[in-house]
Amino acid sequence: MSAPTLPYVPDLESIDPALDLAAEIARLRRERNAVILAHYYQEPEIQDLADFVGDSLQLSQAAARTGADVIAFCGVHFMAETAKILNPGKRVVIPDLDAGCSLADRCPADAFGAWKQQFPDHKVVSYINCSAGVKAHSDIICTSSNAVRVVESFPKDQKLIFAPDRHLGRWVMRQTGRDLVLWPGFCIVHEQFTANRVAQLKARHPDAKVIVHPECDATVSRMADFVGSTAALLAYVAKAPGRTFIVGTEAGILHQMRKARPDAELVPIPADSGCNCALCPYMKLNSLEKLYLALRDLQPEIVLDEALRLKALGPVERMLALG
């Protein structure tokens, strides 16, 4: 009997401390014909060397159109899975396989599949922050950028399930006037922002604009001057006439906001846990060292069962078709 295959573990001790990581990553990117995709919540040094930085929708679009042989996805697991769903013939690697997502983890595919049987006449709209298994149970995928458009693409009399983020779902309900059945999930970062914290910051910065992600609780989003995806929040800061912004999303986005508006004062909403900023512990598992090893070893690699991939592909393609 052969020994079981052990999961890949990045061997950080194998890296020469004198190595120029940025130069080596650039060399491997050329040799592998690789593209590096990075989410706005990644560390600044990863964002700065990536070929493309974006939110979930933008990264899905970039993954769908890439001609690279290798996709190095600097984000979390569901994002790399989506890239593999769209690119079965390419190698998709992620710097740290443990870079998961609290939303995806709170919605196991088996449990979701059993739960949705209670609503046989409902179509399923799933936020992209879910596993390939949940995508396979869905009729269409959405992101925070296009969730309203996706929901409004269904006839008004069509009953809908929205999963797995209850806060995004409630925000979409307010924007569309639709009644949605919600899976009770949430993001551990955005869940920590509270109306009390926002009120305190508004008192200190009376001229500031409050901008938040729709994964925030309704008590927070109702206090905001603008609610939008990470890409939309960045665009708002870049163009808004104001100079001070109270920002309610993962603090990684501040790097691109500072690039777009070096003159602006950016005030992150502190997490209610006591931290002075909100950081996703999963996003921050990725590092330059692990990215270098992923390109060097082509591990850890995202591998999907083909039957599951095909089931998940249709809902993702329907989202991309909407733009």
C-alpha positions as CSV (number, residue, x, y, z in Angstrom):
1,M,0.0,0.0,0.0
2,S,1.4,3.4,-1.0
3,A,1.8,6.1,1.6
4,P,-0.8,8.8,1.6
5,T,0.1,12.1,-0.2
6,L,0.8,14.7,2.4
7,P,-0.4,18.3,1.8
8,Y,2.1,20.7,0.5
9,V,3.7,22.9,3.2
10,P,5.7,26.0,2.1
11,D,9.3,25.4,3.1
12,L,10.2,28.9,4.1
13,E,13.6,27.7,5.5
14,S,14.7,26.7,2.0
15,I,14.8,30.4,0.9
16,D,18.2,32.1,1.0
17,P,17.8,35.2,3.2
18,A,19.9,37.1,0.7
19,L,17.5,36.3,-2.2
20,D,16.0,39.3,-4.0
21,L,12.4,38.0,-3.8
22,A,10.9,40.6,-6.2
23,A,13.6,39.8,-8.8
24,E,13.1,36.0,-8.4
25,I,9.3,36.3,-8.6
26,A,9.7,38.3,-11.8
27,R,12.1,35.7,-13.2
28,L,9.8,32.8,-12.4
29,R,6.8,34.7,-13.8
30,R,8.6,34.9,-17.1
31,E,9.8,31.3,-17.1
32,R,6.4,29.9,-16.1
33,N,4.4,32.2,-18.4
34,A,2.5,33.1,-15.2
35,V,0.2,35.9,-14.3
36,I,-0.1,37.2,-10.7
37,L,-3.5,38.2,-9.6
38,A,-3.9,40.0,-6.3
39,H,-6.9,41.2,-4.3
40,Y,-7.1,44.7,-2.8
41,Y,-6.8,43.1,0.7
42,Q,-3.3,41.6,0.1
43,E,-0.2,43.1,1.7
44,P,1.1,46.2,-0.2
45,E,4.2,44.5,-1.5
46,I,2.1,41.8,-3.1
47,Q,-0.2,44.4,-4.7
48,D,2.7,46.3,-6.0
49,L,4.3,43.4,-8.0
50,A,1.0,41.8,-9.2
51,D,0.0,42.0,-12.9
52,F,-3.5,42.8,-11.9
53,V,-5.1,44.1,-8.6
54,G,-8.8,44.1,-8.2
55,D,-12.0,43.0,-6.3
56,S,-13.7,39.7,-6.8
57,L,-15.5,40.6,-10.0
58,Q,-12.5,42.2,-11.6
59,L,-10.3,39.3,-10.7
60,S,-12.8,36.8,-12.1
61,Q,-12.9,38.7,-15.3
62,A,-9.0,38.8,-15.4
63,A,-8.8,35.1,-14.8
64,A,-11.4,34.4,-17.5
65,R,-9.3,36.3,-20.2
66,T,-5.7,35.5,-19.2
67,G,-3.5,33.7,-21.7
68,A,-1.0,32.7,-19.1
69,D,-0.1,29.0,-18.5
70,V,0.0,29.6,-14.7
71,I,-2.2,31.7,-12.5
72,A,-0.7,32.6,-9.1
73,F,-3.7,33.9,-7.2
74,C,-2.9,36.1,-4.2
75,G,-6.2,36.1,-2.4
76,V,-8.2,33.5,-0.6
77,H,-9.2,29.9,-1.6
78,F,-12.6,30.6,-3.2
79,M,-11.0,33.1,-5.5
80,A,-8.3,30.7,-6.7
81,E,-11.1,28.0,-7.1
82,T,-13.0,30.4,-9.3
83,A,-10.0,30.9,-11.5
84,K,-9.6,27.1,-11.8
85,I,-13.3,26.8,-12.6
86,L,-12.8,29.2,-15.5
87,N,-9.4,27.7,-16.6
88,P,-9.4,23.9,-16.3
89,G,-6.3,23.7,-18.6
90,K,-4.2,26.1,-16.6
91,R,-2.3,25.5,-13.3
92,V,-3.7,27.6,-10.6
93,V,-1.6,28.1,-7.4
94,I,-2.2,30.0,-4.2
95,P,0.6,31.0,-1.9
96,D,-1.0,29.5,1.2
97,L,-3.7,26.8,0.9
98,D,-5.0,27.8,4.4
99,A,-6.0,31.2,3.1
100,G,-9.7,30.6,3.5
101,C,-12.8,32.7,4.0
102,S,-15.1,33.0,7.0
103,L,-18.1,33.4,4.7
104,A,-17.3,30.3,2.6
105,D,-16.5,28.3,5.8
106,R,-19.9,29.1,7.3
107,C,-21.7,27.7,4.3
108,P,-20.7,24.0,3.8
109,A,-21.9,22.7,0.4
110,D,-23.7,19.7,1.8
111,A,-25.5,21.7,4.5
112,F,-26.5,24.4,1.9
113,G,-27.7,21.8,-0.6
114,A,-29.9,20.2,2.1
115,W,-31.2,23.6,3.4
116,K,-32.2,24.9,-0.1
117,Q,-34.5,21.8,-0.6
118,Q,-37.0,23.7,1.7
119,F,-37.4,26.2,-1.1
120,P,-38.0,24.2,-4.3
121,D,-39.5,27.1,-6.2
122,H,-36.6,29.4,-5.5
123,K,-33.7,30.3,-7.7
124,V,-30.3,30.6,-6.0
125,V,-28.1,33.7,-6.2
126,S,-24.8,33.0,-4.4
127,Y,-22.2,35.6,-3.6
128,I,-18.8,34.6,-5.1
129,N,-17.4,34.2,-1.5
130,C,-18.4,30.6,-1.4
131,S,-16.9,27.2,-2.3
132,A,-17.1,25.5,-5.7
133,G,-19.6,23.1,-4.1
134,V,-22.0,26.0,-3.2
135,K,-21.5,27.5,-6.6
136,A,-22.6,24.1,-8.1
137,H,-25.9,24.4,-6.1
138,S,-26.5,27.9,-7.5
139,D,-28.3,29.3,-10.5
140,I,-26.0,32.4,-10.8
141,I,-23.1,33.9,-8.9
142,C,-22.7,37.6,-8.0
143,T,-20.1,39.8,-6.4
144,S,-20.7,42.9,-4.3
145,S,-20.1,44.9,-7.5
146,N,-23.0,43.4,-9.4
147,A,-25.3,41.8,-6.8
148,V,-28.1,44.3,-7.4
149,R,-27.9,43.8,-11.2
150,V,-27.9,40.0,-10.8
151,V,-30.9,40.0,-8.6
152,E,-32.8,42.4,-10.9
153,S,-32.0,40.1,-13.9
154,F,-34.7,37.7,-12.5
155,P,-38.4,38.4,-13.1
156,K,-40.0,40.2,-10.1
157,D,-42.2,37.2,-9.3
158,Q,-39.3,34.8,-9.2
159,K,-38.6,33.8,-5.6
160,L,-34.9,33.9,-4.7
161,I,-32.4,32.5,-2.2
162,F,-29.4,34.7,-1.5
163,A,-26.3,33.1,0.1
164,P,-24.1,33.2,2.0
165,D,-23.8,36.8,3.3
166,R,-26.8,38.0,5.2
167,H,-25.7,41.6,5.3
168,L,-25.0,41.9,1.6
169,G,-28.4,40.1,1.0
170,R,-30.2,42.7,3.2
171,W,-28.5,45.5,1.5
172,V,-29.6,44.1,-1.9
173,M,-33.1,43.8,-0.6
174,R,-33.1,47.5,0.3
175,Q,-31.8,48.5,-3.1
176,T,-34.2,46.3,-5.1
177,G,-37.3,46.0,-3.0
178,R,-37.1,42.2,-3.5
179,D,-37.8,39.7,-0.7
180,L,-34.9,37.3,-0.5
181,V,-34.4,34.1,1.6
182,L,-31.0,34.6,3.3
183,W,-28.4,32.1,4.4
184,P,-27.2,33.5,7.8
185,G,-23.5,33.9,7.0
186,F,-21.2,36.9,7.6
187,C,-17.6,38.1,7.2
188,I,-15.6,38.2,10.4
189,V,-14.0,41.5,9.4
190,H,-17.1,43.5,8.3
191,E,-19.2,42.0,11.2
192,Q,-16.9,43.9,13.7
193,F,-17.8,47.4,12.5
194,T,-20.5,48.9,14.6
195,A,-22.8,52.0,14.4
196,N,-21.3,53.2,17.7
197,R,-17.8,53.2,16.3
198,V,-19.0,55.1,13.2
199,A,-20.8,57.7,15.3
200,Q,-17.6,58.3,17.4
201,L,-15.6,58.8,14.2
202,K,-18.2,61.1,12.7
203,A,-18.1,63.2,15.8
204,R,-14.3,63.6,15.5
205,H,-14.4,64.1,11.7
206,P,-17.6,66.0,11.0
207,D,-16.7,66.8,7.4
208,A,-15.7,63.2,6.5
209,K,-17.6,61.0,4.1
210,V,-18.4,57.6,5.5
211,I,-17.9,54.8,2.9
212,V,-18.5,51.2,3.7
213,H,-18.7,47.8,2.1
214,P,-22.2,46.2,1.8
215,E,-21.0,43.2,3.9
216,C,-21.4,45.5,6.9
217,D,-24.4,45.3,9.1
218,A,-27.4,47.5,8.1
219,T,-26.9,49.7,11.2
220,V,-23.5,50.7,9.7
221,S,-24.4,50.9,6.0
222,R,-27.4,53.1,6.8
223,M,-25.0,55.7,8.3
224,A,-22.8,55.7,5.2
225,D,-22.6,58.4,2.5
226,F,-21.6,55.7,0.0
227,V,-21.9,51.8,0.1
228,G,-20.0,49.8,-2.5
229,S,-17.6,47.0,-3.4
230,T,-13.9,47.5,-2.8
231,A,-13.4,48.7,-6.3
232,A,-16.3,51.1,-6.0
233,L,-15.0,52.5,-2.7
234,L,-11.6,53.1,-4.3
235,A,-13.2,54.8,-7.3
236,Y,-15.3,57.0,-4.9
237,V,-12.2,58.2,-3.0
238,A,-10.4,58.8,-6.2
239,K,-13.1,61.1,-7.5
240,A,-14.9,62.6,-4.5
241,P,-14.3,66.3,-3.8
242,G,-14.0,65.7,0.0
243,R,-10.6,65.2,1.6
244,T,-11.5,63.0,4.7
245,F,-13.0,59.5,4.4
246,I,-14.1,57.1,7.1
247,V,-13.5,53.7,5.6
248,G,-15.4,50.6,6.5
249,T,-13.8,47.6,4.9
250,E,-10.6,45.5,5.2
251,A,-7.7,47.8,5.7
252,G,-5.7,46.4,2.7
253,I,-7.7,48.7,0.4
254,L,-6.1,51.8,2.0
255,H,-2.8,51.1,0.0
256,Q,-4.5,51.7,-3.3
257,M,-6.6,54.6,-1.9
258,R,-3.4,56.4,-0.8
259,K,-2.0,55.9,-4.2
260,A,-5.1,57.4,-5.8
261,R,-5.5,60.3,-3.3
262,P,-2.2,61.0,-1.5
263,D,-3.8,64.2,-0.2
264,A,-6.7,62.5,1.5
265,E,-7.0,61.6,5.1
266,L,-8.2,58.0,5.4
267,V,-9.7,56.9,8.7
268,P,-10.3,53.2,9.0
269,I,-13.2,52.1,11.2
270,P,-11.7,50.1,14.1
271,A,-12.9,46.6,14.7
272,D,-15.1,46.3,17.8
273,S,-12.6,43.6,19.1
274,G,-10.3,46.5,20.1
275,C,-7.9,46.4,17.1
276,N,-7.2,49.8,15.6
277,C,-7.9,48.4,12.1
278,A,-9.7,45.5,10.5
279,L,-7.5,42.9,8.9
280,C,-8.5,39.6,7.3
281,P,-6.3,36.9,8.9
282,Y,-6.8,34.7,5.9
283,M,-5.8,37.3,3.3
284,K,-2.7,38.1,5.4
285,L,-1.5,34.4,5.3
286,N,0.0,35.1,1.8
287,S,3.4,36.6,1.7
288,L,6.2,37.4,-0.9
289,E,8.1,34.3,0.4
290,K,5.1,32.0,-0.1
291,L,4.4,33.5,-3.5
292,Y,8.0,32.9,-4.6
293,L,7.7,29.2,-3.4
294,A,4.3,28.8,-5.2
295,L,5.9,29.9,-8.5
296,R,9.0,27.9,-7.9
297,D,7.3,24.6,-6.9
298,L,3.9,25.2,-8.6
299,Q,2.4,24.3,-5.3
300,P,0.0,24.4,-3.5
301,E,-2.1,23.8,-6.6
302,I,-5.9,24.1,-6.8
303,V,-7.4,20.9,-8.1
304,L,-11.1,20.4,-8.7
305,D,-13.2,17.3,-9.6
306,E,-14.2,17.8,-13.2
307,A,-17.9,17.0,-12.6
308,L,-18.0,19.6,-9.8
309,R,-16.1,22.2,-11.9
310,L,-18.6,21.9,-14.7
311,K,-21.6,22.3,-12.3
312,A,-20.0,25.4,-10.9
313,L,-19.0,26.8,-14.3
314,G,-22.5,27.6,-15.5
315,P,-23.4,29.9,-12.6
316,V,-20.1,31.8,-12.9
317,E,-20.4,32.2,-16.6
318,R,-23.9,33.5,-16.2
319,M,-22.6,36.2,-13.9
320,L,-19.8,37.1,-16.3
321,A,-22.2,37.4,-19.2
322,L,-24.0,40.1,-17.3
323,G,-20.8,42.1,-17.2
